[in-house]
Amino acid sequence: MKREWSREREAMNRNAWLKAPRFDGKNLTAFLDKFETCARNNHWTDKEKADQVRVALTGPAEQILEEGLSCDSYVEIVALLKLRFGAQNQRQLFRQQLMQIHRRPGQSLADVYGEVKLMMSKAYGDNTSDVAESLAMEAFIAALGDRELAHKIRDKECVKLDDAYVKALTLEANAEAEARKDEYQ
């Protein structure tokens, strides 16, 4: 009976096997989400999950294995990863990184907006308070590195990051249209 189940599982896995992602210590939440998706799809047992997560660790994350910490279960390994790489223990670092975001030459507003959103989620979690929104908006405006654009966005009395982003897109598009218009005249 067990052998039949094994063959059935092997056939199923060959057809739809998902490869576990690698984890180098960056973005633990995304890694665990993808890893759990693979585990569910591949029907891994807890032991198989523990083995797969060990194999997936690279770089700084791999040091956990090198330190000789004996983690036999998947739950223990994940707890250790969360302790070492989880956002909960790095919030202050993410808050500092949020305030250091700067728009690079040629970088789109969408990319800057995405960086701010990602860092906000790492720095403040699910906090959607007015204060958090205000911090996100100010970080976005500061990241633009354009005082004139920043003043125009603030003049629009935006209170949320999304509003500031939309205003910045509009203002930048208008400026580009004016520049093109001047070129043709």
N, C-alpha and C positions, 0 to 999 in steps of 0.2 A: 504494500500500500504506500509506504513512504517513498519507495523507488518510483512509483507512478507519478506521485506529486512532484518529485525531483525532475523527472523528464518533462513534465508539463511546464514546470517553472523554467527550465532551461530553454525550451522552445519559445516560451513567451518572452524571456529575457533577450534571446537572440534577435527577435523581431523588433523590440522597442526599448532596448537597453539605453539608458542615459548615463553618460560619463559624469562622474563627480567632478565639481570644479576644484581648482587649486586654491589654497588660502595662504597668503604671505603676510598676514597681520593687518591688512587693510580691509575695511568695510566688512566687519564680522556679520552684521545683520544680513547683508545681501548674500554672503557666502552660505550662512546657515539656511536661509530661505531656499536657495538653489539646491543645497545639499539635501534638505528634507524632501524636496520635490523628486530628486533622483532616488532617494531611499524609498519613497512611497511607490514610485513608478517601477522600481526594480525589485520591490518586495523584500528588502533587506531585513534581516533579523537584527536585534540589538548588537549582537557580536559582529555581524557583518558591517553594521554602521560604524562601530568602533574601529574596525580594521580599515575601512574606507576613509574615515576621517584622518586616521594616522597617516595614511598614504598621501592624502591631499595636502598635508602641511608642508610648506616650503619657507625658506628664508627665516625671518624672525619667529614665525609661528612654529617652525620646526624645532626651535630651541627648547620648547616644552618637552619634546621627546628626548633631546640630548641631555637635559638636566636630570634625567633618570627618575622623574616623578612617576610613580606607578599609578596609572589610571587604566583600569581594566574595562570600564564600561563607557559606553557612548555618553551617558549623562555626566560622568565624572570629567571626561575630556572636554565636553562643551562647557561645563562649569568653569574649568580652568581657563579655557579660551575667553570666556566672558570676563573673568577676573582680569586677565592680562590685556585683552584687546577690545573689550566691550565699551561702548560709548558711555555707559554709566560712570565708569572710573576715569574717563578722559574729558568730561564736560568742560572743565576750565581750559584745557588745551584747545578744544574746538571753538570756544568763545573767543579766544585770542586769535585763532586762525580766521574766524569770521571777520574780524575787524582788520585783517591784513589782506583781504581779497582786493586785487587791483585788476582793472581791465588791461589786457595786453594789446599791443598794436594789432589791429585787424580782428580782434575777438568780437564776436557778435554780442548784442545785448542779451540774447537768449542764453548764451553760454554763461555770462556773468550772473544772470538771474538764476540759472540752474545751480551754479556754484554756491550762491547765497542760500538758496532753498535747502540744498544738501547739508551745508554746514549748520544751518539753523536747526535742522532735524537732529543732527548729531549733538549740537550744543544745548538744545532746549527740549528735545524729545517731542512729545505731543502737545507741548504748551502752546496754545493759540491765543493767549491773552493779548490785550491791547499793547501791553509793554513789549511783549515778544515781537508782535507785528511791527511796532515802531522801531525796535532794534534792527529787525530785518530790513526794513525800508531804508533806514539810515545807513546800514552797511552797504546796501545796493547803491545808494546815491554816492556814497564816499568811494566805492569801487570804480565808479565811472571815470573818476579823475578829470572831470570837466566841470569847472566852477559855473560856467554859464548855464550848462544843461542842468546842473544841480539846483541852481536858483530857480530856473523855470519850472522844474518838477515840484519844488517846495512851494512856489507861488500857486500851483494848482491845488494846494492843500490836501495832498494825498495822505492817508493815514495807514494804508496797508501796502505791503510789498507788491502785491499784484497790481494795485492801482499805479504805483510809481513805475512799474515795468511797462504798463500799457502807455502811460504818459511819455516815458522815455522813448518808446518805439515811435510814437506819433511825432514827437519833437524831432527825433533824428531823421525820420522819413521826410518831414517837412523841410529840414535843413538840406538834405540831399537833393530834394526836388528843386529848391531854390538855387543850389549850386549848379545843377544841370541846366536850369533855366538861364542862369547868367552865362554859361558856356556857349549857349546857342545865340546869344545876343551880341 
